[in-house]
């Protein structure tokens, strides 16, 4: 140890960085060789363990890696559909959480089917429902398989379905209707609550908005496109409503 100001040697200790002893015979030379590095593969199953253990190790690696690969594929598809459909970030995060939580339900499905199903369910859970048609436009998934997967997921989750009022607000925001019409539409819904059981909420939300807007010209077609339905379906629902 040397003082940095005056150069006085305060303490000294000689350290020999060489080997502790020198070997002259073959036995000691073999004993003083560097330690063999233990590779990760040396700790696995080898031929010495037999064919049965080799097959079991291969099966275990395949199962572990397939789980990670499936999660990565579904997650990438979720992010792609989210960007295409314009979904909120918290909806995509909820969808990825659903995949991990209910992997036994959606893990065996194609990535595009699983992604659309969990995004559809996550949007409903976040009180920001979207028509399935909007998500299918951004994916090659089969609608029938997506509906079946979403139904199974809903049965497992025991998810509470959002009220039709949430559908009304979402639909009104899409077509640009003012708050006064939305308020009238929600009041009209309350009067006709018994007609909504088991019905398509998008159709009935479009119907009450159309009636609340006094059947404004050109609005029916815009509502049908935004709700993913047809004008005749909205007309038929509007006829059953009591104003």
N, C-alpha and C positions, 0 to 999 in steps of 0.2 A: 504494500500500500504506500503510495508516494503522495506527498503534499503537492497540490497543484500550484501553490504560490511560491514556495521556496525550494521545492525539490527534495525535501528531507524524506528519507525512507523510514516510514513509521513502522512497518512490519513487512516481513518477507516470508514466503513459503514456496519452495520449489515443488512443482507438480510434474511428475513424469507421466506423459500421455501415452507411453509405449505399453507393450504387454507386461503383465505382472511377472512372468518368468519366461525364460527361453528354453525351448525343448531341443534336445539333440537326438533322441531316439525316435523311432517311427510311432511307437505307442503314444508318447506324449505329444508328438506333432499332430496326430489324429485327434487327440483330446482337446487341443487348443485351437482347433479350426473354428471359424465363426458359426454361430447358431444358424440352423436352417430356418428360413422363413416359412411359416405355416400359411399356406394359401387357403382362401375361403373354400375352394373346391375340395381341399383335402378333408374338410370336416363333413362333407356330404356322403351320399351313398355311392359306393363303387361296386365293381364287379365282385369283389371279395365278399360282399353281403348277399349275393345271390340274385337271381332273376326276379323273384317275387318282390324283394325290396326295391329293386330298380323300377319296376312297374308302379309300385306305390308312390315312390318319390316323383316319378314323371306325372302321375295323376294329380298329386298335390300341387306341383308347380303349375300345371295347366289350370287347375281350379283357381289358384291364387291370382295368376296373371290374367285369366279371363275376366275375373271380377273387376280388376282395375281397368282393363281395356274397355269393358262395357260401360263403366262409369264415365270414362273419358269420351267415348263415342256419343253417349246420350247427352253429356254436358255440352259438347261442341254443337250438337244439333239444337239444344235449347237456346244457346246464345245466338245461333244463326237465325232461328225463327223469331226470337225476341227482337232482334234488330230489324228484321223484315216487316214484322207486324206492328212495330212501334210500341211494344209493351214496356211498362216501367221496370226499373232495375230490381225493385224489391219483389216483383212478381217472378222474375227469373231466378232470384235467389231462393224464393220459397219453392219453386219448381225443383231446383237442384236438391234442396233439403228433402223434398218428398221422394225423390229417386233413391236417396240413401236410406231413408226411413222405411220405404216400402219396396225395396229392391226385389224381394221375392215375388212381387206382383208384376212389376214392369221390367225386371231384368231380362226375362226371356223374350221380350218383344223386340222387333226391329227398332233401331235408334230413332228413326223418324216417327214411328207410331208412339213410342214411349214419350218422346219429347213433346209432341202435340197434346197428348193426354194429360201429362202433368202440368203443362202450361195452362191448359183449359181449366183444370181443377184449381190451380194456384190463383188464377185470375178471379174465379168465383169466391175463393176463400178470402181474397183481399178486397172484396166488395167492389171489384172493378171488372165485372164479367164482360167477356167478348164472345161474339158469335163464333161457332166452330168454323164457319166458312172463311172467316178472316185468317185463321191460323192455317187452314188447309191450302189457302192460296200460296203460302210460303213453304209448303212441304209437299212431298210426293206420297205422303201417307194415305192409306185407304181409309175413307170416312167410316166405313162399317167397323173396321178393326179398332179405330180410335175410340168410337163410341162404346164398344165393348170393353176396351181397356179402362176408359174413364168410369164406366159403371162399376167394374170390379174395384177400382181404386176408391170410388165413393163408398162402396159397401165396407171396405176395410177402414176407411177414415171415419165413417159415420158423420160425414161433413154436413153442416147446417147450410141449407140452400139460402142464398141471399134473397131478400124480399124483391117483389116486382118493382117496388119503388126505386131500387138501385138500378134496375134495368131501364126504367123511365129516365132517370138522370143521365145515364150513360148515352142512351139513344138521343136525348135532347141535345147533349153536348156535341154529338156528331153532326147533327143537321143544323145546329146553330139556333135553337129555339130559346126565347127569353125565359126568365125565371117565373114570370106570371103564368105562362102556359104550363110550365112544369108543375107549379102548385095546383092549378086546376086539374091537371091530369092525375096527380096523386090523390086529390079529393074524389075524383071519379072512380079511381081504383078502390077506395075504401067503401064506396057504395055497392060495388060489384065484386066483393071479395069471394063470394061463393062460386063464381064462374071460373075462377083461376086455378082451381085444384086440378092438378094433373095436366095442365095445358102448357103450351110453349110460351114462356114468359116474354120472349122477344116479340111475338105476334101481338100479345095483349098490351104490351108497353107501347108498341107502335099504334095500336087502335085507340088507346086513350089519348095519346098525343095528337092524333089526327082529329079526334072529336073536340079536344080542348082547343085546338087551333081553328075550330069552325070549318073543318074540311078545306083548308086553304089550298088553292089551286097549285098543282105541282108538288105539293108536300107528300102526297101518298107514295109517289114513285121514289122520292128521296128516302122516306122512312123504310120502304121495302128493301132498298139497296143497303141501307145502314144496318138493318136488322137481319139481313140474310134470308129474307122470305119473299113472298110475292104479294102484289097489290090485292088480288082476290082474297087471299087469306086474311089480310087486314080488314077488308070490307066485311067479310063474314063475321069476324070477331066484333067489329063495331056494331053490327046489327043486333047482337045479343046483349050489348051493354045498355043499361038503363041510365039515361042522362038525367 
